[in-house]
């Protein structure tokens, strides 16, 4: 689906990526995690052909995204963090844009709008930012492109809308679609993603499946951390400590993406050794 090799990218004198490689396959939802300004949006824009690499290659569905061929564009949709929608009705927006996407489904679009509880009688400019974003997400899903890129999709959504978003996206996943979601709000993705990719300072610090995470790491809460050995990361709370430790005992614990992210960023070498099956000294 997406194959990135030896990617280099810079904004004038600011280097963003220096020889990174990644692969994304169909049938999965990928979470691209990282702090603001670390290159998540740049990576998505390079994958869809809006930015051109300085060096290296990006292959999407057999196409070079930089060439922006129609056969490529009809199979890729990106929901950007910042966007503009014209002052037209939803119906007019669909009439103008849906023809570019051969697999667009009007019934699916209407169902997504219903799930999102979007008022369909207003023009787009009469809607709130959150409502506009839900219209754009609904349209993106209804296009049924093979690759769907979403940059901070939960920004601007209230608590109930985020729940709706997770429900709608979960129902849209299938074996023929690859979804890559960039976010720094990791809690919004915990029940959705299959793979976690963590970007920091232009480097790929972590790239593993959620199954691997749950088999290699344990997420625990302890009131007495002194009884716990090999702590990779700890976070104090009013009632004890949230801990991330190596899962040497094959325990089954719920993955906490926020704690995973903090563990990888603060203790990357130890995490890398665990996932490489090396013996570590903590």
C-alpha positions in Angstrom: 0.0 0.0 0.0 2.5 2.7 1.2 6.2 2.1 1.0 8.6 4.8 2.2 12.3 4.4 1.8 15.3 6.6 2.8 13.0 9.7 3.0 14.7 13.0 3.5 12.7 16.2 3.9 13.6 19.8 4.9 11.9 23.2 5.0 14.7 25.4 3.7 17.4 24.9 6.4 15.2 23.1 8.9 15.6 19.3 8.6 12.4 17.4 9.3 13.3 13.8 8.2 16.7 12.2 7.7 16.5 8.8 6.0 13.4 7.3 7.5 11.6 4.2 6.2 8.0 3.0 6.9 5.5 0.6 5.4 1.7 0.8 5.8 -0.6 -2.1 4.7 -4.2 -2.4 3.8 -6.7 -3.6 6.4 -5.2 -1.7 9.3 -5.5 1.6 11.2 -2.2 3.2 12.0 -1.7 5.8 14.8 1.0 8.3 14.0 1.9 9.8 17.3 4.1 12.7 18.3 4.3 16.2 19.8 3.3 19.2 17.7 5.9 20.2 15.2 7.7 16.9 15.0 6.8 16.1 11.4 3.5 14.1 11.5 1.7 16.4 9.1 4.7 16.7 6.8 4.7 12.9 6.5 1.0 12.7 5.6 1.4 15.5 3.1 4.4 13.8 1.5 2.4 10.5 1.2 -0.5 12.2 -0.6 1.8 14.2 -2.9 1.3 17.7 -1.5 5.0 17.9 -0.5 8.0 16.5 -2.4 10.9 14.6 -0.7 14.4 16.0 -1.0 15.7 12.4 -1.3 14.3 8.9 -1.2 11.1 7.4 -2.5 7.5 7.2 -1.6 5.3 4.6 -3.3 1.6 4.5 -2.8 -0.5 1.8 -4.6 2.3 1.7 -7.2 2.2 5.4 -7.8 4.7 8.2 -7.1 2.5 10.7 -5.2 4.5 13.6 -6.5 3.2 13.0 -10.0 -0.5 13.5 -8.7 -2.0 11.3 -11.4 -5.8 11.1 -11.5 -5.8 7.3 -10.9 -3.8 8.0 -7.7 -5.8 10.9 -6.5 -9.1 9.1 -6.7 -7.8 6.5 -4.3 -6.4 8.9 -1.7 -8.2 11.3 0.6 -6.7 13.5 3.3 -8.6 15.2 6.1 -6.3 18.1 7.1 -6.1 19.6 10.5 -6.9 23.1 9.0 -9.4 23.2 6.2 -11.8 25.5 4.3 -15.3 24.6 3.2 -17.2 26.9 0.8 -20.4 28.6 1.7 -22.7 26.1 0.0 -25.2 23.4 1.0 -24.0 19.9 1.9 -25.7 18.7 -1.2 -23.9 21.2 -3.4 -20.6 20.3 -1.9 -21.2 16.6 -2.6 -22.3 17.3 -6.2 -19.1 19.3 -6.9 -16.6 16.9 -5.2 -18.0 13.3 -5.2 -17.5 12.8 -9.0 -13.7 12.8 -8.4 -14.1 9.6 -6.3 -15.6 6.7 -8.2 -16.4 4.7 -5.1 -18.3 7.5 -3.3 -21.5 6.2 -1.7 -24.3 8.7 -1.1 -26.2 6.3 1.3 -23.1 5.8 3.4 -22.5 9.6 3.5 -26.1 10.2 4.7 -25.7 7.5 7.3 -22.5 9.1 8.6 -24.1 12.5 8.8 -27.0 10.9 10.8 -24.5 9.2 13.2 -22.7 12.5 13.7 -26.1 14.3 14.2 -25.1 17.0 11.6 -27.9 19.5 10.7 -28.2 19.0 6.9 -30.3 22.1 6.2 -27.7 24.7 7.0 -25.0 25.8 4.6 -21.4 24.8 5.5 -20.5 28.3 6.6 -23.4 28.4 9.0 -22.1 25.4 10.9 -19.7 25.4 13.8 -16.1 24.2 13.3 -16.9 20.9 14.9 -19.9 20.3 12.6 -17.8 21.2 9.5 -15.2 18.8 10.5 -17.8 16.0 10.9 -19.1 16.8 7.4 -15.6 16.5 6.0 -14.9 13.2 7.9 -18.2 11.8 6.7 -17.4 12.7 3.1 -13.9 11.3 3.4 -15.2 8.0 4.7 -18.0 7.8 2.0 -15.4 8.3 -0.7 -14.2 4.8 0.1 -10.6 5.5 -1.0 -8.0 2.8 -0.5 -5.9 5.2 1.6 -7.4 7.6 4.1 -5.1 10.1 5.8 -6.4 12.0 8.8 -4.4 14.8 10.5 -5.6 15.5 14.1 -9.2 14.5 13.2 -10.5 14.8 16.8 -9.4 18.4 17.2 -12.4 20.6 17.5 -14.7 17.8 18.5 -16.4 17.8 21.9 -16.5 14.7 24.1 -19.7 13.2 22.6 -18.5 14.0 19.1 -15.2 12.1 19.8 -17.3 9.1 20.8 -19.3 9.4 17.6 -16.1 9.7 15.6 -14.6 6.5 17.1 -17.9 4.6 16.4 -18.1 5.8 12.8 -14.5 5.1 12.0 -14.6 1.6 13.5 -17.6 0.8 11.3 -15.7 2.1 8.2 -12.6 -0.1 8.5 -12.3 -3.0 6.1 -9.6 -5.2 4.6 -9.3 -3.1 1.5 -8.6 0.2 3.2 -5.6 1.7 5.0 -6.2 4.5 7.5 -3.3 6.6 8.9 -4.3 8.9 11.7 -1.9 11.6 13.0 -2.5 12.9 16.5 -1.0 14.1 19.7 -4.3 13.3 21.6 -3.4 9.7 22.0 -6.4 8.8 24.3 -8.7 9.4 21.3 -7.2 6.5 19.4 -6.8 3.7 22.0 -9.7 1.6 20.8 -9.2 2.2 17.1 -5.6 1.6 16.0 -3.8 -1.6 15.1 -0.3 -0.2 14.8 1.5 2.5 16.7 4.2 4.7 15.0 5.9 7.3 17.2 7.8 10.2 15.6 10.1 12.4 17.5 12.7 14.9 16.3 12.5 13.6 12.7 13.1 10.0 13.6 10.9 6.9 13.9 11.3 6.0 17.6 8.7 3.2 17.6 6.7 1.2 15.0 4.9 -1.9 16.3 1.5 -3.4 16.4 -0.8 -3.1 19.4 -0.6 -6.9 19.8 3.2 -6.6 20.1 2.8 -3.8 22.6 0.5 -5.9 24.9 2.8 -8.9 24.7 6.0 -6.9 25.4 4.8 -4.4 27.9 2.6 -4.4 31.0 0.7 -1.3 32.2 0.0 -1.3 35.9 -1.0 0.8 38.8 0.8 0.3 42.1 0.5 1.9 45.5 4.0 0.6 46.4 6.4 0.8 43.4 9.2 -0.6 45.5 7.7 -4.1 45.0 8.0 -3.7 41.2 11.2 -4.3 39.4 12.4 -3.1 36.0 10.3 0.0 35.7 10.5 1.6 32.3 8.3 4.6 33.1 6.4 5.8 36.2 3.9 8.6 36.7 2.8 9.7 40.1 -0.9 10.1 40.9 -2.7 11.1 44.1 -3.4 7.4 44.9 -0.2 5.7 43.7 1.9 5.2 40.6 1.0 4.3 37.0 3.8 2.1 35.7 5.0 0.6 32.4 7.2 -2.5 32.9 8.5 -5.3 30.7 5.8 -8.0 30.4 8.1 -10.9 31.4 5.1 -12.8 33.0 2.9 -12.8 29.9 0.3 -10.8 31.6 -2.7 -9.3 29.8 -3.1 -5.6 30.6 -4.9 -2.8 28.8 -2.5 -0.7 26.6 -2.4 2.9 27.7 -1.3 4.9 24.6 -0.4 8.0 26.6 1.9 6.0 28.9 3.3 4.1 26.0 4.2 7.4 24.2 5.8 8.8 27.3 7.8 5.6 27.9 9.1 5.5 24.3 10.1 9.2 24.3 11.8 9.2 27.7 13.3 5.7 27.6 13.7 4.8 23.9 16.8 2.6 24.2 15.3 0.3 26.8 12.1 0.0 24.8 14.0 -0.8 21.7 15.9 -3.5 23.4 12.7 -5.1 24.7 11.2 -5.2 21.3 14.4 -6.5 19.7 14.3 -9.4 22.2 17.6 -8.3 23.8 18.4 -8.6 27.5 18.4 -5.3 29.1 19.9 -3.7 32.2 17.4 -1.3 33.8 
